[in-house]
Each structure stands twice: as structure tokens, then as C-alpha cells.
Amino acid sequence: MHLKLMDSDNSILLFSLTSIVLFTLILTPQVKADEAEYMDKIIKDPLLKKAWQALKIKNQGRALKILSLIKPKPESISLYYYVYGVALRENESLLDALATMNLAYHSASEGNLKELSQLQRARIYLDMKFFYEAQTAYKNFFDQFPESQYTTSAYIEMARSLDGAGDYIRAYKYYEKAGDIPEAILGRANELQKLGRYSQAQAIYSKSLSKYKNYIRQSDETLYLIGENLRIMGKPSEAMRFLFGVTKPPFIHKVRISLGLIKMKEGKYRDAVRRFKQALESEDRDVKVTALYYLATAQIKEGNTAEARVNLEDIRFNYPYSEMYDGATIALAKVYRKEEKFDGAVSLLRSLIFRPDPTYKALDEFEALLLAMKDKNRELFVDTWKSISLLLFDREREKSLLTMAEGLKDTTIEYVEVNLWLSDNGSNETRLTALNNLANFYADIGDNDAAETYIKKLQKEEGKTDNNLSLKAKVLYDKRDLPSTVVTVSSIKEMESHDLDIYLSSITSKKEAGRALNLFKKVLKEQDPDVDTIIRFADILHKHGKKRDSLKFYRAALKKDPENDWALYRIGGLTGKKEDKDILEKMTGDNDSFSNFAGTKLEELRIREKMAEVF
């Protein structure tokens, strides 16, 4: 026979009729039988026996009515209190049950009834979710009754009290002590699942599915945890078979969160949002805040940032000590970053970092936030960097640190600090970049000794490269060691414009100008320099007596800029050809300094011609 089970979306799954018997066992069946058998033997009073029989069939109302009619005798007072305590516990009158069971314990003589009374006291604490008090009570039980026949049951219940307090490792150990009964085996699997040891948990679940099928069907928690395990292990279809087996609180709300996460992974954000909203019906604070967090996450993914922000702020203000608080704060900071509300984002992340128990997961978002602020809010970027930088010094962040360093160039101390750290701790490529940054920085501020120190480190690491030769030339030029500057720049294979500028400024003799001629020709051919650079070539050659060679470069400049006055002037003065005189005469028509120079040069040429005729 089969029964159709409907989840909240009316999804239909088929389960055998036995799968709907869903309740959480407090005791193992065998232990229950042992306790019942013992009580059947020792209860002699007819009314008390009737009350006990009513309790065995879960009719605690009738049991309490019968008990109220009994006037216990002194010799059976402890037994009366025990049965009354059990009835009150079954009736969920837990405070009264605890008080009554205390009377049973203290009035009982040494023996089985005292054992059971102590065990019941522990169970009542467990029912009340007073997990630490329950642990103490179970520990007292183990100490007082080390040979008790109820020890296995107590181990299982002690494990549950530890689980309730979040001490999953010790809970696992007590399930181990309980041996190889279904509750203990699956209890161990459940603790492994909660500890995040998913593969180990799955191995136990897989072996148990056929062997302990009935027990699994009877435990909502185990059904949920098996489904959650399969979801995490990437088996959503199999997961849903178990998740849909849970139909009532409290685990139905956890199931809705799991189903929402499955939908979210499939990209079905609207369905995920609906599942998470359903989970908000839970009365469990932790479940509710978890649903709220994932609801906001799904809303962000579907582009509903406004509602997501409201839900994340709800967690911030109303669930400050919840498990999801830190994640919600980081997510909210991310929303603020994308909205360029940088001050708000910084404030949120600082609240997580600068507290007695810092959340270092916030550093990833701090990294992204600093990168976003670098070009958009420089003042806040620098201020934030100063307060957080030491926590970001991590080799895994080296690329981001290099990028941030670019925004710190005018801060001196911070710029040097980050590059020094990267030069010592970064990968090989990053170390070289940081050393280069330091060499450039010190060269720019005129600290040539420091610059040379880092240039030597660069050359030791990578040999002589165009980059570090360029840096060395820059330092030599600043020290006015011009001959060495010329030699160093000459070694650069592919010159940049700043290298060429230093080189030209360092030529001080005819010999050096002569050596530079081939380089000039190469640059003119390969780099297509601008007119001003070509004229500088020509001027240096002209200055050091290489006038014939300079003429070639002046003409090259004039070819690029036919109206360049200086090139026209020089060409006109360097030759006596008629066309060059024509150039100078043309220039005298303008009313500027070049016109005056041209006129003077023409007069000089005329005088030379007359002298040549005379002599």
C-alpha cells in the first residue's frame, strides 16, 4: 500500500505507508522495554499500576487523574513520585516533572529506582533544552552507576545533549561509546555531517540505508541530514528524495532552506526566494536567520538589491549574535560597495575586524573595497589602507597589493612599506616588480644610494635588463656621471623616450657624439621619433662639430615638418647652395627671432662670398 505525500509545492512523491511514521526516539526500543518490565514487576498498588498502564499507552491525562487519587504509603513514596514525574514529563509539565523526579531520586534507596530517577532527571533537562545541566546530570549518572544496564541509553542521550550545545566532537565520541546499534551508528554519521566531514558521513549513510531503513524513516533529523549531505555532495535529485520525506516542524523549515539552495544553484532564483520565505515561518531563531540570509542572497542574484539590503540590515539589527551575522554584514558591505556607499561599507567591515573575536573572512571584501575606492575616493582609500594594511599582507593577495601600491605612490611610508613586504614575501615576478618600484621611487626623490641598492638586487635576480639599465642610467645621470650614463644607456637594447632624453643630455664630447651617430640612425629608422627629438640629434652633432652629419638630421626633421623654422634656419646656414639661401631669404619676411637670425646668416654668407672673390 502506498500513500501520496505532498510537499508545500504540491510535489508528489511516493513512500510506503511505514515512511509516514515520523517521530524522534528518546530511548532505544530495548531500553524502553527493560524499564517498563522493571516497573511492571515492582508496582504492587492497584491504582498506581493503573496509572502506569495508562502511561504505557500514552494516556498521561488519565494517569495524572488516577495519581491525584492516590495517598502513597511511606514505603512506596519514591515509586509514587517516580510515576508521577514520568506522567508530568509526558504531559510536558517539565518544571513540575523535574521537581517531582528530584523527590523520587532523594527518597529512593540505592538500587534500580534510584538509577532510573537520576536518568529521568537528565532526560527532563534534555527535554527542556538545558543542555549543560543535562550533561552534568548524565555525568553524575555515569559516576554513580558505572555498571548500570541503562548506560547505552544514557550514552545516546548524553550525545544528544552535547549535540544540542554544539559540541559535535564529544557527541560523536559518546555515540561511539554506545556501540553499533542504529541510533549510535546514524548518530555518528549525523555528527560527522555537522562537523563538515561530508565524505565520511556519506559513507556511513550509504551503508545504513538498507540496513536501518526503518529507523531512518522514523527520524526527521536523519532524513534531513542525509538529504543535506547529498545536496552538498552534488546529488540534488537524490537529496530531494530524503528531504521530501520530512513533513512537519521543526525540520521541515530546514528542509525548505535546503530545497531553496538547490533551486538557487540551478539558477531558479524565484523558486529559491519562495522556499526561503516559507522557511521564515520557523520559530527557531537560528533557522529563521539562516533563511533570511539566503533569501537576501537569492534576491541579490535575481537583481532585487533593494529588498536584499532590507533583509541583510534586518539581520544586522535584530540578530547580532547569530551564526549568519558576519556573513550578512559582509554581504551588506558588498551591496554598499556596488552602490559606491564606501563609507558605510568601510564601517561595516571595520566592525568585524576590529573586535575581540575578529572575522578575517571580511578581509576578502576589504580587499575588493580598497580596489574599488582607489580611483573613486582616494582620501578614504588611503585612510582605510593605513588602518587595515597589515592584515592584508598575504602572498595570495600580492596582485591586489601591487595594484593598491599604485594608489599609494604619494604617501611615501605606505608605498615603501607595501613594496618592501612584497619584495621579501611575494612570488618571483611580484618581488621583481616591487624591487623595481622601490628603485624608481628612490631615484625619483634623489636618494641615489637607496636606488642603487635596489638596482643591484634587481640585477642579481634577473641580470642586466633594459629596465634595470634604464634605472641605473637615471641614477648615474642624477649624480652627473655623464660618461657612465652614456655607456649604460648605450647598452639598452630597446630605448624608451626617457632613456633617449637622458642619453642626449649626457653627450659632452665630439667623440661621444661620433659614437652616438649610429644610434641616432637606428632610432630614426626603427622608432619614428618626433621632430623635436630629431632636431636634438642634429643640434648635438652640430654642437660637437659633426655639421655634415647634423645636416642629414635637420633635413629629416624638415621632411616631417616642412614649416619648422629652426630646421630651416640650420639648413640655410650649413650650406651655400642657392636653394638654402632662398630658404633664409624666405624666413626674413617674418617678424620674429628666427627672421633676425636668418637675416644675420644671409649677411654672413654674402661677406664670405665677397671675401672669396677678393682672395
C-alpha positions as CSV (number, residue, x, y, z in Angstrom):
1,M,0.0,0.0,0.0
2,H,1.3,3.5,-0.8
3,L,0.3,7.0,0.2
4,K,0.9,10.2,-1.8
5,L,2.9,12.7,0.2
6,M,2.7,16.4,-0.8
7,D,5.4,18.9,-0.2
8,S,4.5,22.6,0.1
9,D,4.7,23.0,-3.6
10,N,2.3,20.0,-4.1
11,S,5.2,18.0,-5.5
12,I,4.1,14.3,-5.2
13,L,6.4,11.6,-4.0
14,L,5.5,8.0,-3.3
15,F,6.6,6.5,0.0
16,S,5.5,3.2,1.6
17,L,2.9,3.6,4.4
18,T,5.6,3.0,7.0
19,S,7.6,6.1,5.9
20,I,5.0,8.4,7.4
21,V,5.7,7.2,10.9
22,L,7.9,10.2,11.7
23,F,8.9,10.7,15.3
24,T,12.1,11.3,17.3
25,L,13.0,8.4,19.6
26,I,14.0,9.4,23.1
27,L,15.0,5.9,24.1
28,T,16.1,2.8,22.2
29,P,13.2,0.3,22.0
30,Q,15.1,-2.3,24.0
31,V,15.9,0.1,26.9
32,K,12.2,1.2,26.9
33,A,11.2,-2.4,27.2
34,D,13.7,-3.0,30.0
35,E,12.5,0.0,32.0
36,A,8.8,-1.0,31.5
37,E,9.5,-4.5,32.5
38,Y,11.2,-3.4,35.7
39,M,8.3,-1.1,36.7
40,D,5.7,-3.8,35.9
41,K,7.5,-6.0,38.5
42,I,7.9,-3.6,41.3
43,I,4.5,-1.7,41.2
44,K,2.1,-3.5,43.5
45,D,-0.5,-0.8,44.4
46,P,-3.6,-1.3,42.1
47,L,-4.2,2.4,41.5
48,L,-0.5,3.1,40.8
49,K,-0.4,0.1,38.4
50,K,-3.4,1.5,36.6
51,A,-1.7,4.9,36.3
52,W,1.5,3.2,35.0
53,Q,-0.6,1.2,32.4
54,A,-2.1,4.5,31.2
55,L,1.3,5.9,30.7
56,K,2.4,2.9,28.7
57,I,-0.3,3.7,26.2
58,K,0.5,7.4,26.2
59,N,-2.7,8.4,28.1
60,Q,-1.0,10.8,30.5
61,G,-4.2,12.6,31.3
62,R,-5.8,9.5,32.7
63,A,-2.6,8.7,34.5
64,L,-2.5,12.1,36.2
65,K,-6.2,11.8,37.2
66,I,-5.5,8.4,38.8
67,L,-2.4,9.6,40.6
68,S,-4.3,12.5,42.1
69,L,-6.5,10.0,43.9
70,I,-3.6,8.1,45.5
71,K,-2.4,8.7,49.0
72,P,1.0,7.0,48.9
73,K,2.3,5.0,51.8
74,P,5.8,5.8,53.2
75,E,7.3,2.6,51.8
76,S,6.1,3.3,48.2
77,I,6.6,7.1,48.2
78,S,9.6,7.1,45.9
79,L,7.8,4.8,43.4
80,Y,4.8,7.2,43.5
81,Y,7.0,10.2,42.9
82,Y,8.7,8.4,40.0
83,V,5.5,7.5,38.2
84,Y,4.1,11.0,38.9
85,G,7.3,12.6,37.5
86,V,7.1,10.4,34.3
87,A,3.4,11.4,33.8
88,L,4.2,15.1,34.2
89,R,7.1,14.8,31.8
90,E,4.8,13.1,29.2
91,N,2.4,15.9,29.8
92,E,5.2,18.4,29.0
93,S,4.9,20.0,32.5
94,L,8.7,19.9,32.7
95,L,9.4,22.1,35.7
96,D,6.9,20.2,37.8
97,A,8.3,16.9,36.4
98,L,11.8,17.9,37.4
99,A,10.7,18.8,40.9
100,T,8.8,15.6,41.3
101,M,11.6,13.5,39.9
102,N,14.0,15.1,42.4
103,L,11.7,13.9,45.2
104,A,11.8,10.4,43.7
105,Y,15.6,10.4,43.5
106,H,16.2,11.6,47.0
107,S,13.5,9.4,48.6
108,A,14.7,6.2,46.8
109,S,17.0,3.8,48.4
110,E,20.1,2.6,46.5
111,G,19.1,0.4,43.5
112,N,17.3,0.4,40.2
113,L,14.7,3.0,41.1
114,K,17.4,5.5,42.1
115,E,19.2,4.8,38.8
116,L,16.0,5.4,36.8
117,S,15.2,8.6,38.8
118,Q,18.6,10.1,38.0
119,L,18.3,9.1,34.4
120,Q,14.9,10.7,34.2
121,R,16.2,13.9,35.8
122,A,18.8,14.1,33.0
123,R,16.1,13.4,30.4
124,I,13.9,16.2,31.7
125,Y,16.8,18.6,31.4
126,L,17.3,17.4,27.8
127,D,13.6,17.9,27.1
128,M,13.9,21.5,28.5
129,K,16.9,22.1,26.2
130,F,19.0,22.8,29.3
131,F,21.9,21.0,27.6
132,Y,24.6,21.8,30.0
133,E,22.5,20.8,33.0
134,A,21.6,17.6,31.2
135,Q,25.3,16.9,30.6
136,T,26.0,17.3,34.3
137,A,23.1,15.0,35.2
138,Y,24.3,12.3,32.8
139,K,27.9,12.6,34.1
140,N,26.6,12.1,37.6
141,F,24.7,9.1,36.4
142,F,27.8,7.6,34.9
143,D,29.8,8.3,38.1
144,Q,27.1,6.9,40.4
145,F,26.1,3.8,38.4
146,P,29.1,2.7,36.3
147,E,27.6,-0.8,35.9
148,S,24.1,0.3,35.0
149,Q,22.1,-1.7,32.5
150,Y,20.8,1.7,31.1
151,T,24.3,3.0,30.3
152,T,23.9,2.6,26.5
153,S,20.7,4.6,26.5
154,A,22.5,7.3,28.7
155,Y,25.4,7.4,26.2
156,I,23.0,8.2,23.4
157,E,21.2,10.8,25.4
158,M,24.5,12.4,26.6
159,A,25.5,12.6,22.9
160,R,22.2,14.4,22.2
161,S,22.8,16.9,25.0
162,L,26.3,17.6,23.6
163,D,24.9,17.9,20.1
164,G,22.3,20.4,21.4
165,A,25.2,22.5,22.9
166,G,27.0,22.4,19.6
167,D,29.8,20.1,20.9
168,Y,29.7,17.8,17.9
169,I,33.1,16.2,18.5
170,R,32.3,15.0,22.0
171,A,28.8,14.0,20.8
172,Y,30.5,11.7,18.2
173,K,32.6,10.1,21.0
174,Y,29.6,9.3,23.1
175,Y,27.8,7.8,20.1
176,E,31.0,5.7,19.6
177,K,30.7,4.5,23.2
178,A,27.1,3.4,22.6
179,G,28.3,0.8,20.2
180,D,26.8,-0.4,16.9
181,I,23.1,0.0,17.4
182,P,21.3,2.0,14.7
183,E,20.9,5.2,16.9
184,A,24.6,5.2,17.6
185,I,25.8,4.5,14.0
186,L,23.5,7.1,12.4
187,G,24.2,9.4,15.3
188,R,27.9,9.3,14.4
189,A,27.1,10.0,10.8
190,N,24.9,13.0,11.8
191,E,27.7,14.4,13.9
192,L,30.2,14.0,11.0
193,Q,27.8,15.8,8.7
194,K,27.5,18.7,11.2
195,L,31.3,18.8,11.5
196,G,31.6,19.2,7.7
197,R,33.1,15.8,7.2
198,Y,30.7,15.1,4.4
199,S,32.5,12.2,2.7
200,Q,32.8,10.2,6.0
201,A,29.2,10.9,6.8
202,Q,28.1,9.8,3.3
203,A,30.0,6.5,3.7
204,I,28.1,5.7,6.8
205,Y,24.7,6.8,5.4
206,S,25.3,4.7,2.3
207,K,25.9,1.5,4.3
208,S,22.9,2.3,6.6
209,L,20.2,3.0,4.0
210,S,19.1,-0.6,3.5
211,K,20.2,-2.0,6.9
212,Y,18.5,0.6,9.1
213,K,15.7,1.8,6.7
214,N,13.0,1.7,9.4
215,Y,15.0,3.8,11.9
216,I,15.9,6.4,9.2
217,R,12.2,6.7,8.3
218,Q,11.4,7.4,11.9
219,S,13.9,10.2,12.3
220,D,13.2,13.6,10.7
221,E,16.6,14.8,11.7
222,T,18.4,11.9,10.0
223,L,16.2,12.2,6.8
224,Y,17.1,15.9,6.7
225,L,20.8,15.4,7.3
226,I,21.1,12.6,4.7
227,G,19.3,14.9,2.2
228,E,21.6,17.8,3.1
229,N,24.6,15.6,2.8
230,L,23.6,14.5,-0.7
231,R,22.9,18.2,-1.7
232,I,26.4,19.2,-0.5
233,M,27.9,16.3,-2.3
234,G,26.4,17.4,-5.6
235,K,23.5,15.0,-5.8
236,P,20.4,17.2,-5.7
237,S,17.9,14.7,-7.2
238,E,18.8,12.0,-4.6
239,A,18.8,14.7,-1.9
240,M,15.2,15.6,-2.6
241,R,14.0,12.0,-2.1
242,F,15.0,12.3,1.5
243,L,14.2,16.0,2.0
244,F,10.6,15.5,0.9
245,G,10.2,12.7,3.5
246,V,10.2,15.4,6.2
247,T,6.7,16.9,6.5
248,K,6.5,18.6,9.9
249,P,8.3,21.1,12.1
250,P,11.0,21.6,13.2
251,F,13.0,20.0,10.4
252,I,10.6,21.0,7.6
253,H,11.9,24.5,7.8
254,K,15.5,23.4,7.5
255,V,14.4,21.2,4.6
256,R,12.9,24.3,2.9
257,I,16.2,26.1,3.2
258,S,18.0,23.0,1.6
259,L,15.5,23.0,-1.3
260,G,15.9,26.7,-1.7
261,L,19.7,26.2,-2.0
262,I,19.1,23.5,-4.7
263,K,16.9,25.9,-6.7
264,M,19.4,28.7,-6.3
265,K,22.2,26.6,-7.6
266,E,20.0,25.7,-10.6
267,G,19.6,29.5,-11.2
268,K,15.9,29.3,-10.4
269,Y,16.0,32.3,-8.1
270,R,12.3,33.0,-7.9
271,D,11.7,29.4,-6.7
272,A,14.5,29.8,-4.2
273,V,13.1,33.1,-2.8
274,R,9.7,31.4,-2.3
275,R,11.4,28.4,-0.4
276,F,13.4,30.8,1.8
277,K,10.3,32.8,2.6
278,Q,8.5,29.7,3.7
279,A,11.3,28.8,6.0
280,L,10.9,32.2,7.7
281,E,7.8,30.6,9.4
282,S,10.1,28.7,11.7
283,E,10.1,29.6,15.4
284,D,13.7,28.6,15.7
285,R,15.8,31.8,15.7
286,D,18.8,30.1,14.0
287,V,16.7,28.6,11.2
288,K,14.9,31.9,10.7
289,V,18.1,34.0,10.4
290,T,19.6,31.4,8.1
291,A,16.5,31.6,5.8
292,L,16.7,35.4,5.9
293,Y,20.4,35.4,4.9
294,Y,19.8,33.0,1.9
295,L,16.7,35.0,1.0
296,A,18.8,38.1,0.7
297,T,21.5,36.1,-1.3
298,A,18.9,34.9,-3.8
299,Q,17.4,38.4,-4.1
300,I,20.8,39.8,-4.9
301,K,21.3,37.1,-7.6
302,E,17.9,38.0,-9.2
303,G,18.8,41.7,-9.1
304,N,16.5,42.7,-6.3
305,T,19.1,44.6,-4.3
306,A,16.7,46.9,-2.5
307,E,14.8,44.0,-0.7
308,A,18.1,42.2,-0.2
309,R,19.5,45.2,1.6
310,V,16.4,45.4,3.9
311,N,16.8,41.7,4.8
312,L,20.6,42.0,5.4
313,E,20.0,45.1,7.6
314,D,17.3,43.1,9.5
315,I,19.9,40.5,10.4
316,R,22.4,43.3,11.4
317,F,20.0,45.0,13.7
318,N,17.9,42.1,15.0
319,Y,20.1,39.1,15.1
320,P,23.5,40.4,16.3
321,Y,24.8,37.2,17.8
322,S,23.6,34.8,15.2
323,E,25.7,32.4,13.1
324,M,24.8,34.3,9.9
325,Y,25.5,37.8,11.3
326,D,29.1,38.0,10.0
327,G,28.1,36.7,6.5
328,A,25.2,39.1,6.4
329,T,27.4,42.1,7.3
330,I,30.0,41.2,4.6
331,A,27.2,40.8,2.1
332,L,25.7,44.1,3.1
333,A,29.1,45.7,2.7
334,K,29.3,44.3,-0.8
335,V,26.0,45.8,-1.6
336,Y,27.2,49.2,-0.3
337,R,30.4,48.9,-2.4
338,K,28.5,48.3,-5.6
339,E,26.3,51.3,-4.7
340,E,29.5,53.3,-4.1
341,K,28.5,53.9,-0.5
342,F,32.1,53.4,0.5
343,D,31.9,55.0,4.0
344,G,29.1,52.6,5.0
345,A,31.0,49.6,3.6
346,V,34.2,50.5,5.5
347,S,32.3,51.0,8.7
348,L,30.6,47.6,8.4
349,L,33.8,45.7,7.7
350,R,35.8,47.5,10.4
351,S,33.1,46.4,12.9
352,L,34.0,42.8,12.0
353,I,37.8,43.2,12.0
354,F,38.4,45.4,15.0
355,R,36.6,43.5,17.7
356,P,37.8,40.9,20.3
357,D,36.9,38.0,18.0
358,P,37.7,39.3,14.5
359,T,36.2,37.8,11.4
360,Y,39.0,37.5,8.9
361,K,36.6,36.4,6.2
362,A,35.8,40.2,5.9
363,L,39.3,40.8,4.5
364,D,38.4,39.5,1.1
365,E,35.7,42.1,0.8
366,F,38.0,44.7,2.3
367,E,40.4,43.9,-0.5
368,A,37.7,44.4,-3.1
369,L,36.5,47.6,-1.4
370,L,40.0,49.1,-1.4
371,L,40.5,48.3,-5.1
372,A,37.1,50.0,-5.8
373,M,38.0,53.1,-3.8
374,K,41.5,53.5,-5.2
375,D,40.4,55.7,-8.1
376,K,37.0,56.8,-6.8
377,N,37.6,58.0,-3.3
378,R,41.3,58.4,-2.8
379,E,41.2,60.1,0.6
380,L,39.1,57.3,2.1
381,F,41.3,54.7,0.3
382,V,44.5,55.9,1.9
383,D,42.8,56.3,5.4
384,T,41.4,52.8,5.2
385,W,44.6,51.3,4.0
386,K,46.5,52.8,6.9
387,S,44.1,51.1,9.4
388,I,43.9,47.7,7.7
389,S,47.1,47.1,5.7
390,L,49.0,44.8,8.0
391,L,46.0,42.3,7.9
392,L,46.1,42.3,4.1
393,F,49.8,41.4,3.8
394,D,49.2,37.9,2.4
395,R,51.0,36.3,-0.5
396,E,47.7,35.2,-2.0
397,R,46.8,38.9,-2.3
398,E,50.0,40.0,-4.0
399,K,48.4,41.1,-7.3
400,S,45.9,43.3,-5.4
401,L,48.6,44.7,-3.2
402,L,50.6,45.7,-6.3
403,T,47.5,47.5,-7.6
404,M,46.9,49.2,-4.3
405,A,50.5,50.3,-4.2
406,E,49.9,52.3,-7.3
407,G,47.4,54.4,-5.4
408,L,49.9,54.9,-2.6
409,K,52.7,56.5,-4.5
410,D,52.4,59.9,-2.9
411,T,52.2,58.6,0.6
412,T,55.9,57.6,0.9
413,I,55.7,55.5,4.0
414,E,52.8,53.3,3.0
415,Y,54.1,53.0,-0.6
416,V,57.5,51.9,0.6
417,E,56.0,49.6,3.3
418,V,53.9,47.5,0.8
419,N,56.7,47.2,-1.7
420,L,59.2,46.2,0.9
421,W,56.9,43.5,2.1
422,L,56.2,42.3,-1.5
423,S,60.0,42.3,-2.3
424,D,60.6,39.9,0.6
425,N,57.4,37.8,0.5
426,G,56.0,37.8,-3.0
427,S,56.3,35.3,-5.8
428,N,59.4,35.8,-8.1
429,E,57.6,38.0,-10.6
430,T,56.0,40.1,-7.8
431,R,59.3,40.5,-6.0
432,L,61.0,41.9,-9.1
433,T,58.1,44.3,-9.7
434,A,58.3,45.5,-6.0
435,L,62.1,45.9,-6.2
436,N,61.7,47.9,-9.5
437,N,59.1,50.1,-7.7
438,L,61.5,50.8,-4.8
439,A,64.4,51.6,-7.2
440,N,62.2,54.0,-9.2
441,F,60.8,55.6,-6.0
442,Y,64.2,56.4,-4.5
443,A,65.6,57.5,-7.8
444,D,62.7,59.9,-8.2
445,I,63.3,61.5,-4.8
446,G,67.0,61.7,-5.4
447,D,68.1,59.1,-2.8
448,N,70.6,57.6,-5.2
449,D,72.3,55.3,-2.7
450,A,69.0,53.6,-1.8
451,A,68.1,53.4,-5.5
452,E,71.4,51.8,-6.4
453,T,70.8,49.2,-3.6
454,Y,67.6,48.0,-5.2
455,I,69.0,48.2,-8.7
456,K,71.8,45.8,-7.6
457,K,69.2,43.5,-6.2
458,L,67.3,43.5,-9.4
459,Q,70.5,42.8,-11.5
460,K,71.4,40.0,-9.1
461,E,68.0,38.4,-9.6
462,E,67.4,39.0,-13.3
463,G,70.8,40.0,-14.8
464,K,71.1,43.2,-16.8
465,T,67.9,44.1,-18.5
466,D,66.7,47.1,-20.4
467,N,64.6,48.1,-17.3
468,N,67.3,48.0,-14.7
469,L,69.9,49.5,-17.0
470,S,67.4,52.4,-17.6
471,L,67.1,52.8,-13.8
472,K,70.9,52.7,-13.4
473,A,71.3,55.4,-16.1
474,K,68.7,57.6,-14.4
475,V,70.7,57.4,-11.1
476,L,74.1,58.0,-12.9
477,Y,72.7,61.0,-14.7
478,D,71.4,62.4,-11.4
479,K,74.9,62.0,-10.0
480,R,76.2,63.9,-13.0
481,D,78.4,60.9,-14.0
482,L,77.7,61.6,-17.6
483,P,80.3,59.3,-19.3
484,S,79.0,56.3,-17.3
485,T,75.4,57.4,-18.2
486,V,76.3,57.3,-21.9
487,V,77.8,53.9,-21.6
488,T,74.9,52.5,-19.6
489,V,72.2,53.8,-21.9
490,S,74.2,52.5,-24.9
491,S,73.7,49.0,-23.5
492,I,69.9,49.3,-23.6
493,K,68.5,47.3,-26.5
494,E,65.2,49.0,-26.9
495,M,65.3,52.5,-25.7
496,E,62.2,54.3,-24.3
497,S,61.8,58.1,-24.8
498,H,63.1,58.9,-21.3
499,D,66.2,56.8,-21.9
500,L,66.9,58.7,-25.1
501,D,66.4,62.0,-23.3
502,I,69.0,61.1,-20.7
503,Y,71.3,59.9,-23.4
504,L,71.1,63.1,-25.4
505,S,71.6,65.2,-22.3
506,S,74.7,63.2,-21.3
507,I,76.8,63.7,-24.5
508,T,79.6,66.1,-23.8
509,S,82.3,65.5,-26.4
510,K,82.8,65.2,-30.1
511,K,84.0,61.6,-29.6
512,E,80.8,60.7,-27.8
513,A,78.7,62.4,-30.5
514,G,80.5,60.4,-33.1
515,R,79.7,57.2,-31.3
516,A,76.1,58.2,-31.0
517,L,75.7,58.7,-34.7
518,N,74.9,55.1,-35.5
519,L,72.5,55.0,-32.6
520,F,70.8,58.1,-34.0
521,K,70.4,56.5,-37.3
522,K,69.0,53.3,-35.7
523,V,66.4,55.3,-33.7
524,L,65.4,57.4,-36.8
525,K,64.9,54.2,-38.7
526,E,63.2,52.0,-36.1
527,Q,61.3,54.3,-33.7
528,D,60.0,57.1,-35.8
529,P,60.9,59.8,-33.3
530,D,59.2,63.2,-33.2
531,V,60.6,66.3,-34.8
532,D,61.9,67.8,-31.6
533,T,63.9,64.6,-30.9
534,I,65.4,64.6,-34.4
535,I,66.4,68.2,-34.1
536,R,68.1,67.4,-30.7
537,F,70.1,64.8,-32.5
538,A,71.1,67.3,-35.1
539,D,71.9,70.0,-32.6
540,I,74.2,67.7,-30.6
541,L,76.0,66.7,-33.7
542,H,76.2,70.4,-34.8
543,K,77.5,71.4,-31.4
544,H,80.3,68.9,-31.4
545,G,81.5,69.7,-35.0
546,K,79.6,67.0,-36.8
547,K,77.9,69.5,-39.0
548,R,77.7,67.5,-42.2
549,D,76.0,64.6,-40.2
550,S,73.8,67.1,-38.4
551,L,72.5,68.4,-41.8
552,K,71.1,65.0,-42.6
553,F,69.0,65.1,-39.4
554,Y,67.9,68.7,-39.9
555,R,66.6,67.7,-43.3
556,A,64.9,64.6,-41.8
557,A,63.1,66.9,-39.4
558,L,62.1,69.3,-42.2
559,K,60.7,66.3,-44.1
560,K,58.4,65.6,-41.1
561,D,57.6,69.3,-40.5
562,P,58.2,71.5,-43.7
563,E,57.5,74.7,-41.8
564,N,59.9,74.1,-38.9
565,D,61.8,77.4,-38.5
566,W,64.8,76.0,-36.6
567,A,65.4,73.2,-39.1
568,L,65.0,75.8,-42.0
569,Y,67.4,78.1,-40.3
570,R,70.1,75.5,-39.6
571,I,69.9,74.0,-43.1
572,G,70.2,77.5,-44.6
573,G,73.3,78.3,-42.6
574,L,75.0,75.0,-43.2
575,T,75.2,75.1,-47.0
576,G,76.0,77.8,-49.5
577,K,73.6,76.5,-52.1
578,K,71.2,78.8,-53.8
579,E,68.2,76.9,-52.6
580,D,69.4,77.2,-49.0
581,K,69.9,81.0,-49.4
582,D,66.3,81.1,-50.8
583,I,65.2,79.4,-47.5
584,L,66.9,82.1,-45.4
585,E,65.6,84.9,-47.6
586,K,62.1,83.5,-47.2
587,M,62.5,83.4,-43.4
588,T,63.5,87.1,-43.3
589,G,59.9,88.0,-44.2
590,D,58.6,87.0,-40.8
591,N,58.7,89.3,-37.8
592,D,60.3,87.1,-35.1
593,S,63.6,86.0,-33.7
594,F,64.2,83.4,-36.5
595,S,63.7,86.2,-39.1
596,N,66.5,88.1,-37.4
597,F,68.7,85.0,-37.2
598,A,68.1,84.3,-40.9
599,G,69.0,87.9,-41.8
600,T,72.2,87.8,-39.9
601,K,73.1,84.5,-41.5
602,L,72.4,85.8,-45.0
603,E,74.7,88.8,-44.3
604,E,77.4,86.4,-43.1
605,L,77.1,84.3,-46.3
606,R,77.4,87.5,-48.5
607,I,80.5,88.6,-46.7
608,R,82.0,85.2,-47.2
609,E,81.2,85.2,-50.9
610,K,82.8,88.7,-51.4
611,M,85.9,87.6,-49.5
612,A,86.2,84.6,-51.7
613,E,86.0,86.9,-54.8
614,V,88.8,89.2,-53.5
615,F,91.1,86.5,-52.4
